[in-house]
Amino acid sequence: MNESAFPVMLGLFQQLPMPAVSRYLALQGWKWVVLEMQHGAMSYETAYECIHTLRAHGATPYVRVSVGNPNEIQKVLDLGAAGVVVPEVNSRQEAEAAAHAAKYPPLGGRSKGGDLDYHYGEGYTDAANRETRLLVQIEHIDAVRSVQQILAVEGVDGCFMGQVDLAMSMGLGHRNFQDNEEHRQGIHRSVAVCNRLGKLACYNAFSAAEAKERVRQGFRGITLRSEVDWFLDSTHHLLTDVESQFK
């Protein structure tokens, strides 16, 4: 399958644990929103409300779970997430564990439960393996080296590049790594493997220009940082601009 089989999806990470923020983002027209449970303060209860708020207003809800916790993968899917982003998947074995948690038998070991049939009908369980997406993060040099084996796992639906953590794992630090050739080649290798396997390649871009470049490279799921990043940038620029008027 060619990468053109996937439309380009533009989205954001959501850090603030507030369904109202989910509503605003969905109403703005973002196609997908990744609720941040790895680094954020969002509880399961709040994630449930945010997930269904996003769905109700036309956005696709994903959740990024914490590291090394397959039970959390199953839990957020039971809350209604359409997809899961799993960080720090560095080996085939870790990818298999994630797929086992994310998919119903016979493909995986996900347990049937929750209120999904009430929300999505009795056919949810039959369609879930096909319609929910498991994205594993390629964000370590070990993952890049094993990316073919990781993404070949049945039940893994795509990858999500973690370019900053990848750079840190290579000893490059967390800034000014973009021109490092080994780092660039790691990203190119990962998206190429993902597309060759017919799976969805995703990337968190820091600007519109970078987003355009990553789409050109073959990424089809693009996030542009988080709502907190843009809020802080906007208010900082506003404050700086206003203060300059009084100097």
N, C-alpha and C positions, 0 to 999 in steps of 0.2 A: 504494500500500500504506500503510495506517495504521500509526502507530508501535506500536499494540497487537499487531501481528503478531510482535513480538519479546518474549520473556519478559524480565523484569528479571534481569540477571546481576550478582552481587556478587563482587568480586574484590579483589586486592591486587597491588601491585608487589612483586617480590622482588629485593632488592639483594644479599643475602649469597650468594656463589657456592658454595652447598652443597646437594647433592641431599637431605640430611637435612631441611633447611628446607622444600624442596619437598614432601617427604612429610608433614611436620607440617601444612602449610597445606592440602594436599589432604584429609588425614584430618579436619581441622576442618570441612570442607564448603564452602570457597570454590569458587565455580563456575569462575572463571578466574584465572590468575596471569600477570602480565606480567613476564617476566624482563628485568632492566635491563642492557642492553648499551650504551646511550647514555652514561649517567653512571656506571655501575658497573664492577666489576673482573672481570666474568665472561668467561671464555674460551669459545671454541667447544666445547672438550672438555667443560667443565663444563656449558655450556648443553645439550649433547646429553644428558647424564645427568639434568639437571633436567627437561628436556622429557619424557623417557620415564618418569621417576619420577612426575611430575604425571599423565600419562596413565594410568599403572598404578593410581593411587589415585583416579581419578575427576574430576580437575580438567582444564580445558582450557588448554593452554600457549600463551601468546602471547610474542613477543619484541619489545622496543623496540630498534631498531637505531640506529646512529649516523647523523649528518646527511649527506645527499648521497652515499650509497654504495649504489646499486642492487644491486651484487653481493652485499652483505651480506643484502639481502632474500631473494634466491634461496638463499643459503647457509643461513640459519636455517630456511627451509622444507624444504630438503633434510635438515636435522638432525631434522625431525619436528614443527616448530611448526605449530599449527593456525591461527595468525594472526600478523600482523606489524603493529606500530605504527611508522609512519614519521614522524619529527619534522620540523618546519619545512618543510612542503609549502605553498608560498606562491603557486603559479601552476599553471595547467593543464598547462604543459609538465613541471613537476616531478611532478605527479600521473600524467601519462602515462608518465614514466620509471619510476616506482614500479610502476605496473600492468604495464608491459612485463616487469619483473623478476619479478613475483609470479605471473604467469599463464602457463600453457603455450600454445603455438600452437593455433589461429590467433589467439586473443585477445591473447597476449603473446609473449615470447621466452624464457621459462624453459626451461632445458635439463634433460632427463631424466637422473637419476643418483641415486646414493646407495643406501641400503638400505631405502627406503620400501616397496617391494613385499614385502619380508620381514616388515615390521611390520604392514602394512595390507592386503596382498593385491594381486593383479595389477590390480585395478580402481582403485588409487589415482590413477594418472595421469588416467584418464577422469573421475574425480569431483573432482579437486583444484581446478579452477577454480571449481567451485560450492561446495565444502565448506571451503576455506581462506579466511580473511578478510584483506583488506588495509584497514587503518585509517590514514588520513592525519591528522596532527595539524594542527588549525587553532589556531595559537598566535601569530599575528602579524596586525597590522591589515591588511596586504596580503592575507593569506589570507582574512580576513573579507570584504574588499571583492570578492574573486574566488571566494567560496565556491560559488556556483552553478556556475561553470565547472569548478572543481576536483572537486566531488562528482559532476558529470555524466559524468565520464570512466568509460568502461566498464572494469570490472576493479577500480575503487575500490569497496569494500564498505561503507564508513562513515567517520565522522570521530571523532576523539578531541580534545576541547577541551583546550587548554593555557592555562588562565585566567591564570596568573601571568606567563608569557612574553608573553601578549597584553597584559597591563597594562603590562609593561615596554616593549613596542614602542610603546605609546601615551604613554610618558613619565610613567606613573603610579607607577612604582616597584613593588616586589615585596610590599608589604603595604598594608593599608587602602585597597584600590582597589574593594572590592565594591560600594560605593554610587555609583560613577561611572556616570552614565546611558549614556554612549557605550559603555562596557565591557559593561554589562548588555545593551544592544541588540545588541552584536556576538555575544554568546552566544545570545540569542534568535533572531537571524537565522540563525545557523549550524545550530542544532538544527532550526529550522523547514524549512530547505532540505533537510537530511539526511532528515527524515521525509517530506517531500513527494516526494522521489525514491525512497522505500522502502528507505532504507539505514539502517545501525545507528549511532545517535548515542551516544557514550561520553563519560564525564566522570570526573575524579579529584576526589572530594569529600573535604573535610577533617574531616567529622563526619557522624554519623548524620542529624542534622537537615538538613544541606545535601544529603545523598544523597536524602532524601525529597523535598526541594524540586526537585532536578534531575530526578527521575523524574516529578514532576508536570509539569515543563516539556517532557518528551518524551524524555529520555535513558533508554536501556535497558541500556547497559553501564556499570556503576558500579564504580570502584575507590576504596578508602578508604585512600589513602596507601600506605606500604610497611611491611613487617614491621620494618624498622629504626626507622622513625618510632615505631611502637607500642612496640617494645622500649625505646627510649630514654625515651619518655614514662613508661612504667610504672616503669622502674627509678629514674628521677628522682623521681617521686612517692613511691615506696617509700622511697628514701633520705631525702627531705625529711621524710616522716612519722616515720620511725624516729628521725632526729636530733632532731626536735622533742620526743620523749619524754625526752630527756636534758638538756633546757634548763630 
